[in-house]
Amino acid sequence: MYFIVKRLLDILIPIIVITLLLPLFLFISFAILITSGLPVFYLQERVGKDWKGFKIIKFRTMINNADKMDYNISILKDERITYFGKYLRKYKLDELPQLFNVLVGDMSLVGPRPELLRFVNFYRQEYSEILKIKPGISDYASIMFINESKILIDSNDPESFYVKEILPQKLELCMKYLQEMSLEIDIKILFKTARGILYDVTKC
């Protein structure tokens, strides 16, 4: 029953939010187009439920082919981030298109954040459990590491630091969610995520 209601919410909420925010979607798309050209959206392969790959959708905040450069981890003052992209990231607006991932069923509103295969391969045993459910837009780890790029900025090797220090903590929180997941927990995570974003934005 839980997963049926969860899926219904994953359909209804994105439809409502996308409809209400359509003018914002159009504005952001136009702003990206005139400031840094095409493409408007950034698609990246992530690992989903049952180890199936899917393309996560975000508004593009970096220069083209940024993911083909030195590393795949973004830090606070990443030189690959465009001028307009800085504002999209500051207000977490680049994440909005993931609502389409939720709508088509690749993701859920709440669930473990989907990772790149290269990072998943470091912890395949843990992910063998985590990937039994759909990844989500937000979870416990998203709340705890809402300022992840600020944490990584002080590291000489951001990617290594992420794999060895941050990702293990995220995995623990993923396992915590698997043990506790319910509609009540999902609603709490959504509210805490919104509160965390609003608090972070007001501090900027």
C-alpha positions as CSV (number, residue, x, y, z in Angstrom):
1,M,0.0,0.0,0.0
2,Y,2.8,2.4,0.9
3,F,4.4,2.1,-2.6
4,I,1.1,2.6,-4.3
5,V,0.4,5.8,-2.5
6,K,4.0,6.9,-2.9
7,R,3.7,6.5,-6.7
8,L,0.4,8.3,-6.8
9,L,2.1,11.2,-5.0
10,D,5.0,11.0,-7.4
11,I,2.6,11.6,-10.2
12,L,0.3,14.2,-8.7
13,I,2.8,16.5,-7.0
14,P,5.1,16.9,-10.0
15,I,2.1,17.6,-12.3
16,I,0.9,20.3,-9.8
17,V,4.4,21.8,-9.3
18,I,5.4,21.8,-12.9
19,T,2.1,23.4,-13.9
20,L,2.4,26.2,-11.3
21,L,6.1,26.8,-12.0
22,L,5.8,26.6,-15.8
23,P,6.6,30.4,-16.2
24,L,9.7,29.9,-14.0
25,F,10.8,26.9,-16.1
26,L,10.4,29.0,-19.3
27,F,12.3,32.0,-17.8
28,I,15.2,29.8,-16.7
29,S,15.3,28.1,-20.0
30,F,15.4,31.4,-21.9
31,A,18.0,32.8,-19.5
32,I,20.3,29.8,-20.0
33,L,19.8,30.1,-23.8
34,I,20.8,33.8,-24.0
35,T,23.6,33.6,-21.5
36,S,25.4,30.4,-22.5
37,G,23.5,28.9,-25.4
38,L,22.3,25.4,-25.9
39,P,21.6,22.9,-24.4
40,V,19.3,24.2,-21.7
41,F,19.2,20.9,-19.9
42,Y,22.0,18.8,-18.6
43,L,21.5,15.0,-18.8
44,Q,23.8,12.6,-16.9
45,E,23.7,8.9,-16.6
46,R,22.9,7.7,-13.1
47,V,22.2,4.3,-11.5
48,G,18.6,3.6,-10.7
49,K,16.4,0.9,-9.2
50,D,17.6,-2.6,-9.9
51,W,20.9,-1.2,-11.3
52,K,19.1,0.2,-14.4
53,G,20.7,3.3,-15.8
54,F,18.7,6.5,-16.5
55,K,19.4,10.1,-17.5
56,I,18.9,12.5,-14.6
57,I,17.7,15.9,-15.8
58,K,18.9,19.3,-14.5
59,F,19.1,22.8,-15.8
60,R,22.6,23.2,-17.2
61,T,24.7,25.3,-14.8
62,M,28.2,24.6,-16.3
63,I,29.9,25.1,-19.6
64,N,29.4,22.5,-22.2
65,N,31.4,19.3,-21.8
66,A,32.3,20.2,-18.2
67,D,31.9,16.6,-17.2
68,K,34.6,15.6,-19.6
69,M,37.2,17.7,-17.7
70,D,39.3,16.7,-14.7
71,Y,36.7,15.6,-12.2
72,N,33.0,14.9,-11.7
73,I,32.6,16.5,-8.4
74,S,31.5,20.2,-8.2
75,I,33.0,22.5,-5.6
76,L,31.7,25.9,-4.5
77,K,34.0,28.0,-6.7
78,D,34.1,25.6,-9.6
79,E,35.4,27.5,-12.6
80,R,33.2,25.4,-14.9
81,I,30.0,26.9,-13.5
82,T,28.4,29.7,-15.6
83,Y,27.5,33.1,-14.3
84,F,23.8,32.3,-14.4
85,G,24.5,28.8,-13.2
86,K,25.8,30.2,-9.9
87,Y,22.3,31.6,-9.1
88,L,20.5,28.5,-10.2
89,R,22.7,26.4,-7.8
90,K,22.4,29.0,-5.0
91,Y,18.6,28.7,-5.0
92,K,18.6,24.9,-5.9
93,L,16.6,25.8,-9.1
94,D,18.8,23.6,-11.3
95,E,17.2,20.5,-9.6
96,L,13.7,21.4,-10.7
97,P,13.7,19.3,-13.9
98,Q,14.1,16.2,-11.9
99,L,10.4,16.4,-11.4
100,F,10.1,15.0,-14.9
101,N,12.3,12.0,-13.8
102,V,9.8,11.5,-11.0
103,L,6.8,11.8,-13.3
104,V,8.0,9.2,-15.7
105,G,9.0,6.8,-12.9
106,D,12.8,6.9,-13.0
107,M,12.9,8.6,-9.6
108,S,10.7,9.3,-6.6
109,L,10.3,12.5,-4.6
110,V,12.0,10.9,-1.7
111,G,14.6,8.2,-1.8
112,P,18.4,7.7,-1.9
113,R,20.1,10.1,-4.2
114,P,21.1,8.5,-7.5
115,E,24.9,8.2,-8.1
116,L,27.3,7.9,-11.0
117,L,28.2,4.3,-11.7
118,R,31.9,5.0,-11.0
119,F,31.0,5.9,-7.4
120,V,28.5,3.1,-7.0
121,N,31.2,0.6,-7.9
122,F,33.2,1.6,-4.8
123,Y,30.4,0.3,-2.6
124,R,28.6,-2.3,-4.6
125,Q,27.6,-4.4,-1.5
126,E,25.8,-1.4,0.1
127,Y,24.2,-0.4,-3.2
128,S,22.9,-4.0,-3.7
129,E,20.4,-3.1,-1.0
130,I,19.9,0.6,-1.7
131,L,19.1,0.0,-5.4
132,K,16.1,-2.2,-4.5
133,I,14.1,1.0,-4.4
134,K,13.8,4.0,-6.7
135,P,16.3,6.9,-6.1
136,G,14.8,10.2,-5.1
137,I,15.2,13.9,-5.3
138,S,15.7,14.2,-1.6
139,D,16.6,12.0,1.4
140,Y,18.4,12.2,4.8
141,A,21.7,12.7,3.1
142,S,20.4,15.6,0.9
143,I,19.5,17.4,4.1
144,M,22.7,16.7,5.9
145,F,24.9,17.6,2.9
146,I,22.9,20.4,1.6
147,N,26.1,22.5,1.4
148,E,28.3,19.7,0.0
149,S,30.1,21.9,-2.5
150,K,31.2,24.1,0.4
151,I,32.6,21.1,2.3
152,L,34.6,19.9,-0.8
153,I,36.2,23.3,-1.5
154,D,38.8,22.8,1.2
155,S,39.9,19.4,-0.2
156,N,43.0,19.0,-2.4
157,D,41.3,16.1,-4.1
158,P,37.5,16.6,-4.0
159,E,36.7,13.4,-5.8
160,S,38.8,11.2,-3.4
161,F,37.4,13.0,-0.4
162,Y,33.9,12.5,-1.6
163,V,34.4,8.7,-2.1
164,K,36.3,8.1,1.1
165,E,34.6,10.6,3.5
166,I,31.3,11.8,2.3
167,L,29.8,8.9,0.4
168,P,30.2,6.4,3.3
169,Q,28.1,8.8,5.5
170,K,25.5,9.1,2.8
171,L,25.3,5.3,2.5
172,E,24.6,5.0,6.2
173,L,21.8,7.5,5.9
174,C,20.4,5.6,2.9
175,M,20.3,2.4,5.0
176,K,18.6,4.4,7.7
177,Y,15.9,5.5,5.2
178,L,15.4,1.9,4.0
179,Q,14.7,0.8,7.6
180,E,12.4,3.6,8.4
181,M,10.6,4.5,5.1
182,S,7.0,5.4,5.4
183,L,4.7,8.1,4.1
184,E,5.2,10.0,7.4
185,I,9.0,9.8,7.0
186,D,8.7,10.9,3.3
187,I,6.6,14.0,4.3
188,K,9.1,14.9,7.0
189,I,12.0,14.7,4.6
190,L,10.2,16.9,2.1
191,F,9.5,19.5,4.7
192,K,13.0,19.4,6.1
193,T,14.4,19.7,2.6
194,A,12.3,22.8,1.9
195,R,13.2,24.3,5.2
196,G,16.9,23.6,4.7
197,I,16.8,25.3,1.2
198,L,15.0,28.3,2.5
199,Y,17.3,28.7,5.5
200,D,20.4,28.3,3.3
201,V,19.0,30.9,0.8
202,T,18.2,33.5,3.5
203,K,21.8,33.2,4.7
204,C,23.3,34.1,1.3
